[in-house]
Amino acid sequence: MSVIALRNTDQETAVTELSASRVDWKRLRRFALYCGLLTVGVSGTAFYMSSGFAGLLLRAEGHVARERVAVASAFEGRVAEVFVRPGDHVEQGQRIAVVKSVATGRSLADLEAERARLMSKIAQLEARQKVILGTLPLAKSNAERAATFLQDLDRAQASGLAVRKSLQEMTSASLSAAEHASGLAAEQDSLSVELDAHRAALERVVAAYDELSATYADGMLYASVSGDVGATVASVGQALSTGNGAVADIFTGKSFVLAYLPDSYMFEISAGQSVAVKVRNEVLNGRIERILPLAQNLPGDLQLPNRVLERGRLVRIALPASNELPIDQRVRVTSCFLTDCRVGLMQAAVQKTRDAIGGLYKAAMSIGTETKGLVERLASAGRSNRTL
């Protein structure tokens, strides 16, 4: 009986120790589970705060854009007429607005007056040049005759046949004739230089007048390209300055997406790669046209809350020609898993799995057919051997 009692006591002790051991293991497992969950939560939060899934799957923010051409006045003025409204489609060369500029009109008037003054001055110089051309030969001939007559008087005086007074008078007349001829020759040279300078100045004034007149074009502004007028159009009476002379914006060409590829993306992309463009509840098939050699911070409206400020490379993405996305529409660019980017990740995985199973089934059927044929050939050969 004592031995049995001891055995019972030992069994109870072992059960108690085992029970205590089980309680410790439960606590340990619970503690490990809590630590694991905490570690996963902290790691997931840090992963989300840093880059999210951008390093594994493409996730780029962007907006829809088109080529923008500004219709602007090159001079200060005031809008007199406007011929378009926001959203209108215009063709190249179509009238957009009329801008009247008092300052430009005054400049044109000043240039016109300067042109008239220069033309009048040139006419005077040319008339004087003609007079000199006509009188200079006579003045030279007169100076030569006076010099010859003075020489004759000098010889006559040496012979005692001339009076000193006559010689003095003739000397003065010869000097005057020579001075007059030299003056006309010098004036002819100066007139040539002055005429050249005035003609060059006239050419510059005429060129400036023509350029300003063509630029002003009576204040008429035309569309330089075909496209759609933007949402902002100047109103009649609005004053335009040199730094703020835009009357309207024309958006031309096809729409495209300008996306910011995050630096945390781990895989390389290339031109021609298909991507999915998500906007609202719609997914479009996009194609990377080119990767721009630019990197900058994302605009404020594209930055996600609770994230560190992101930088990204600029990527230009072509859109389908049939899209009707508005300008500056915010979009998200993601990876494309199939030829049709509208198929999501789960659907793509299901379709890939289905295709793989179908391929395996076809391979199995092919192997089964070949095996069946081999068995039939072996059986036929066996029957032939038994017959023999």
VMD Tcl script that draws the C-alpha trace (Angstrom):
set ca {
  {0.00 0.00 0.00}
  {2.83 2.39 0.78}
  {4.39 1.68 -2.59}
  {1.12 2.42 -4.33}
  {0.74 5.63 -2.36}
  {4.22 6.72 -3.32}
  {3.49 5.99 -6.96}
  {0.27 8.01 -6.78}
  {2.13 10.85 -5.17}
  {4.83 10.79 -7.84}
  {2.19 10.78 -10.59}
  {0.37 13.76 -9.04}
  {3.66 15.62 -8.76}
  {4.51 14.88 -12.40}
  {1.03 15.99 -13.53}
  {1.40 19.22 -11.54}
  {4.85 19.89 -13.03}
  {3.55 19.11 -16.51}
  {0.60 21.45 -16.00}
  {2.93 24.21 -14.84}
  {5.14 23.57 -17.85}
  {2.15 23.84 -20.20}
  {1.11 27.17 -18.72}
  {4.61 28.55 -19.26}
  {4.64 27.41 -22.89}
  {1.29 29.10 -23.55}
  {2.55 32.37 -22.15}
  {5.70 32.08 -24.17}
  {3.80 31.45 -27.37}
  {1.46 34.34 -26.65}
  {4.40 36.63 -25.95}
  {6.12 35.54 -29.17}
  {2.91 36.12 -31.12}
  {2.55 39.62 -29.69}
  {6.17 40.42 -30.50}
  {5.72 39.12 -34.02}
  {2.60 41.17 -34.57}
  {4.29 44.27 -33.19}
  {7.32 43.73 -35.41}
  {5.12 43.23 -38.48}
  {3.10 46.34 -37.63}
  {6.18 48.53 -37.13}
  {7.85 47.17 -40.26}
  {4.68 47.63 -42.31}
  {4.27 51.20 -41.08}
  {7.89 52.03 -41.88}
  {7.55 50.37 -45.28}
  {4.41 52.37 -46.05}
  {5.89 55.63 -44.80}
  {9.01 55.19 -46.91}
  {7.83 53.89 -50.26}
  {4.83 51.59 -49.95}
  {4.78 49.08 -52.75}
  {6.41 51.48 -55.19}
  {9.64 49.53 -54.99}
  {7.93 46.29 -56.03}
  {5.11 47.47 -58.26}
  {5.05 50.59 -60.38}
  {3.09 53.38 -58.72}
  {3.54 56.83 -60.17}
  {1.46 59.96 -59.76}
  {0.86 62.26 -62.71}
  {-1.53 64.51 -64.57}
  {-2.92 64.81 -68.09}
  {-1.31 67.45 -70.28}
  {-1.23 68.77 -73.84}
  {1.09 71.06 -75.70}
  {0.24 74.63 -74.67}
  {0.74 77.63 -76.94}
  {0.12 81.09 -75.50}
  {-1.56 83.79 -77.57}
  {0.06 86.87 -76.08}
  {0.63 90.49 -76.97}
  {4.24 91.57 -77.45}
  {3.40 95.10 -76.32}
  {1.47 96.85 -73.59}
  {-2.11 97.67 -74.40}
  {-5.77 97.16 -73.70}
  {-8.04 94.44 -75.09}
  {-10.49 96.01 -77.54}
  {-12.20 92.88 -78.97}
  {-12.26 89.15 -78.24}
  {-13.44 86.66 -80.90}
  {-13.20 83.34 -78.97}
  {-14.58 81.82 -75.80}
  {-13.17 79.20 -73.44}
  {-13.33 75.74 -74.96}
  {-13.66 76.89 -78.59}
  {-11.78 74.98 -81.26}
  {-9.69 77.30 -83.43}
  {-7.70 76.79 -86.60}
  {-4.26 78.18 -87.34}
  {-4.49 81.80 -88.52}
  {-7.92 82.40 -86.94}
  {-8.52 85.76 -85.23}
  {-8.31 85.67 -81.45}
  {-8.47 89.26 -80.19}
  {-7.62 92.90 -80.90}
  {-5.27 94.73 -78.52}
  {-4.89 98.49 -78.91}
  {-1.68 100.08 -77.69}
  {-1.25 103.84 -77.40}
  {2.48 103.49 -76.73}
  {3.02 101.33 -79.82}
  {1.01 103.75 -81.95}
  {3.14 106.61 -80.67}
  {6.31 104.67 -81.43}
  {5.10 104.03 -84.97}
  {4.31 107.73 -85.39}
  {7.77 108.70 -84.10}
  {9.44 106.27 -86.48}
  {7.35 107.60 -89.35}
  {8.34 111.18 -88.49}
  {12.01 110.19 -88.24}
  {11.79 108.48 -91.60}
  {10.30 111.63 -93.16}
  {13.00 113.81 -91.60}
  {15.79 111.56 -92.85}
  {14.31 111.41 -96.33}
  {14.08 115.21 -96.42}
  {17.67 115.57 -95.20}
  {18.88 113.07 -97.79}
  {17.04 114.96 -100.51}
  {18.72 118.21 -99.42}
  {22.14 116.59 -99.38}
  {21.62 115.04 -102.78}
  {20.52 118.43 -104.20}
  {23.60 120.11 -102.74}
  {25.74 117.32 -104.15}
  {24.31 117.94 -107.60}
  {25.07 121.65 -107.32}
  {28.64 120.91 -106.32}
  {29.04 118.40 -109.13}
  {27.96 121.13 -111.55}
  {30.02 124.01 -110.16}
  {33.20 122.22 -109.09}
  {34.61 121.88 -112.64}
  {34.00 125.59 -113.26}
  {35.62 126.50 -109.94}
  {38.68 124.40 -110.76}
  {38.91 125.92 -114.25}
  {38.60 129.43 -112.80}
  {41.33 128.68 -110.25}
  {43.60 127.37 -112.98}
  {43.08 130.49 -115.19}
  {43.67 132.75 -112.22}
  {46.91 130.93 -111.42}
  {48.04 131.20 -115.06}
  {47.24 134.93 -115.22}
  {49.12 135.47 -111.95}
  {52.19 133.80 -113.45}
  {51.95 136.11 -116.47}
  {51.79 139.13 -114.17}
  {54.82 137.91 -112.27}
  {56.83 137.73 -115.50}
  {55.51 141.13 -116.60}
  {56.51 142.70 -113.30}
  {59.95 141.21 -113.62}
  {60.21 143.01 -116.97}
  {58.79 146.24 -115.47}
  {55.57 146.04 -117.46}
  {53.12 145.41 -114.57}
  {52.00 147.51 -111.64}
  {52.43 146.08 -108.12}
  {48.80 146.88 -107.27}
  {47.53 144.77 -110.15}
  {49.76 141.94 -109.05}
  {48.37 142.08 -105.52}
  {44.80 142.10 -106.73}
  {45.44 139.17 -109.05}
  {47.15 137.24 -106.25}
  {44.11 137.74 -104.01}
  {41.73 136.68 -106.80}
  {43.76 133.56 -107.57}
  {43.86 132.61 -103.91}
  {40.12 133.07 -103.59}
  {39.45 130.96 -106.69}
  {41.70 128.15 -105.45}
  {40.11 128.28 -101.98}
  {36.64 128.10 -103.48}
  {37.51 125.09 -105.64}
  {39.15 123.28 -102.67}
  {36.13 124.02 -100.48}
  {33.74 122.59 -103.06}
  {35.88 119.43 -103.36}
  {36.01 118.98 -99.58}
  {32.27 119.57 -99.29}
  {31.69 116.97 -102.00}
  {33.65 114.39 -99.97}
  {31.81 115.24 -96.73}
  {28.47 115.11 -98.51}
  {29.23 111.57 -99.68}
  {30.01 110.45 -96.10}
  {26.97 112.26 -94.68}
  {24.71 110.78 -97.33}
  {25.93 107.28 -96.57}
  {25.29 107.78 -92.84}
  {21.79 109.19 -93.40}
  {20.90 106.41 -95.84}
  {22.04 103.76 -93.33}
  {20.01 105.46 -90.59}
  {17.00 105.55 -92.91}
  {17.34 101.83 -93.60}
  {17.39 101.09 -89.86}
  {14.39 103.31 -89.23}
  {12.45 101.70 -92.07}
  {13.35 98.19 -90.82}
  {12.29 99.09 -87.28}
  {9.06 100.59 -88.53}
  {8.27 97.55 -90.69}
  {9.06 95.13 -87.88}
  {7.04 97.01 -85.30}
  {4.19 97.49 -87.76}
  {4.17 93.77 -88.61}
  {4.29 92.84 -84.92}
  {1.56 95.23 -84.01}
  {-0.56 94.41 -87.09}
  {-3.15 96.97 -85.99}
  {-3.42 95.08 -82.70}
  {-4.81 91.87 -84.24}
  {-3.73 88.59 -82.59}
  {-4.02 85.29 -84.50}
  {-3.82 81.63 -83.51}
  {-0.40 80.21 -84.38}
  {-1.63 76.59 -84.15}
  {-4.89 74.66 -84.33}
  {-6.36 73.44 -81.05}
  {-8.73 74.16 -78.19}
  {-8.90 77.44 -76.29}
  {-8.15 77.13 -72.58}
  {-10.39 78.05 -69.68}
  {-8.91 81.56 -69.25}
  {-9.57 84.22 -71.89}
  {-8.91 87.94 -71.45}
  {-11.96 90.19 -71.26}
  {-12.64 93.36 -73.23}
  {-11.06 96.35 -71.52}
  {-8.44 94.30 -69.70}
  {-5.03 95.98 -69.52}
  {-2.06 93.91 -70.64}
  {1.51 94.49 -69.55}
  {4.78 93.21 -70.96}
  {5.06 90.48 -68.33}
  {1.35 89.65 -68.38}
  {0.28 89.89 -71.99}
  {-1.43 86.51 -72.40}
  {-4.88 86.76 -73.97}
  {-5.60 83.02 -74.21}
  {-3.94 79.60 -74.21}
  {-4.39 77.09 -77.03}
  {-3.95 73.40 -76.23}
  {-2.91 71.45 -79.28}
  {-1.82 67.93 -80.17}
  {-2.71 64.67 -78.45}
  {-3.18 64.34 -74.72}
  {-0.42 62.66 -72.76}
  {0.40 61.92 -69.13}
  {3.33 63.54 -67.37}
  {4.09 61.18 -64.50}
  {6.62 61.27 -61.65}
  {8.30 57.88 -61.30}
  {9.43 57.52 -57.64}
  {13.10 56.99 -56.93}
  {12.22 54.02 -54.72}
  {11.03 51.97 -57.72}
  {13.48 49.07 -57.95}
  {13.05 47.94 -61.56}
  {14.07 49.60 -64.81}
  {11.52 50.95 -67.26}
  {12.03 51.69 -70.92}
  {10.38 53.50 -73.80}
  {7.59 51.47 -75.37}
  {6.65 49.72 -72.13}
  {2.90 49.31 -71.50}
  {1.47 50.79 -68.30}
  {-1.99 51.19 -66.81}
  {-3.34 54.72 -66.38}
  {-6.00 54.85 -63.67}
  {-8.35 57.81 -63.41}
  {-11.47 57.75 -61.27}
  {-13.10 54.36 -62.03}
  {-11.52 53.96 -65.43}
  {-8.32 52.23 -66.55}
  {-6.63 53.15 -69.84}
  {-3.87 51.43 -71.76}
  {-0.83 53.72 -71.77}
  {2.61 53.46 -73.33}
  {5.82 55.09 -72.14}
  {7.00 57.41 -74.92}
  {10.23 58.52 -73.31}
  {11.88 59.08 -69.97}
  {12.76 62.75 -69.58}
  {16.22 63.63 -68.20}
  {14.61 65.49 -65.30}
  {14.06 64.70 -61.63}
  {12.24 66.92 -59.16}
  {9.88 66.90 -56.20}
  {6.30 65.93 -56.84}
  {3.87 68.88 -56.88}
  {1.97 69.46 -53.67}
  {-1.32 68.17 -55.06}
  {0.36 64.87 -55.98}
  {2.06 64.31 -52.63}
  {0.32 61.69 -50.52}
  {-0.48 62.50 -46.87}
  {1.54 60.84 -44.08}
  {4.40 60.24 -46.50}
  {7.84 61.71 -46.73}
  {8.36 64.13 -49.60}
  {8.95 62.13 -52.75}
  {11.13 62.88 -55.74}
  {10.67 61.32 -59.11}
  {11.87 61.16 -62.69}
  {9.54 62.67 -65.24}
  {8.04 60.18 -67.66}
  {5.91 61.01 -70.70}
  {3.16 58.45 -71.35}
  {1.05 58.28 -74.52}
  {-2.69 57.76 -74.16}
  {-5.22 56.15 -76.51}
  {-6.41 58.54 -79.20}
  {-10.03 58.04 -78.14}
  {-9.56 59.27 -74.55}
  {-11.49 62.30 -73.36}
  {-9.56 63.13 -70.22}
  {-9.49 66.83 -69.30}
  {-6.29 68.81 -68.99}
  {-4.60 68.64 -65.55}
  {-6.68 65.59 -64.58}
  {-4.84 63.74 -61.80}
  {-4.04 60.11 -62.67}
  {-2.13 57.16 -61.25}
  {0.20 55.01 -63.33}
  {0.63 51.36 -62.35}
  {2.16 48.19 -63.76}
  {0.52 46.38 -66.65}
  {0.30 42.61 -66.14}
  {-1.22 41.59 -69.47}
  {-1.51 43.03 -72.97}
  {-4.75 44.68 -71.87}
  {-3.83 46.83 -68.86}
  {-7.47 46.99 -67.78}
  {-7.09 43.48 -66.35}
  {-6.14 43.68 -62.66}
  {-3.53 41.74 -60.73}
  {-5.92 39.05 -59.42}
  {-7.61 38.60 -62.78}
  {-4.20 38.40 -64.47}
  {-3.05 35.80 -61.94}
  {-6.23 33.77 -62.46}
  {-5.88 34.01 -66.23}
  {-2.19 33.06 -66.09}
  {-3.03 30.12 -63.83}
  {-5.83 29.08 -66.13}
  {-3.52 29.30 -69.14}
  {-0.87 27.27 -67.30}
  {-3.41 24.60 -66.31}
  {-4.70 24.53 -69.87}
  {-1.16 24.09 -71.15}
  {-0.51 21.28 -68.66}
  {-3.80 19.63 -69.62}
  {-2.92 19.78 -73.30}
  {0.54 18.39 -72.57}
  {-0.96 15.59 -70.47}
  {-3.48 14.76 -73.17}
  {-0.70 14.69 -75.74}
  {1.41 12.40 -73.53}
  {-1.64 10.20 -72.88}
  {-2.38 9.92 -76.58}
  {1.22 9.02 -77.35}
  {1.29 6.49 -74.48}
  {-1.97 4.92 -75.67}
  {-0.57 4.58 -79.17}
  {2.63 3.00 -77.83}
  {0.64 0.53 -75.73}
  {-1.53 -0.39 -78.69}
  {1.56 -0.94 -80.84}
  {3.16 -3.13 -78.14}
  {-0.04 -5.13 -77.70}
  {-0.32 -5.63 -81.45}
  {3.28 -6.80 -81.56}
  {2.61 -9.26 -78.69}
  {-0.40 -10.75 -80.43}
  {1.64 -11.13 -83.57}
  {4.34 -13.01 -81.64}
  {1.82 -15.39 -80.01}
  {0.30 -16.12 -83.40}
  {3.69 -17.07 -84.73}
}
mol new
graphics top color blue
foreach p $ca { graphics top sphere $p radius 0.5 }
foreach p [lrange $ca 0 end-1] q [lrange $ca 1 end] { graphics top cylinder $p $q radius 0.2 }
display resetview
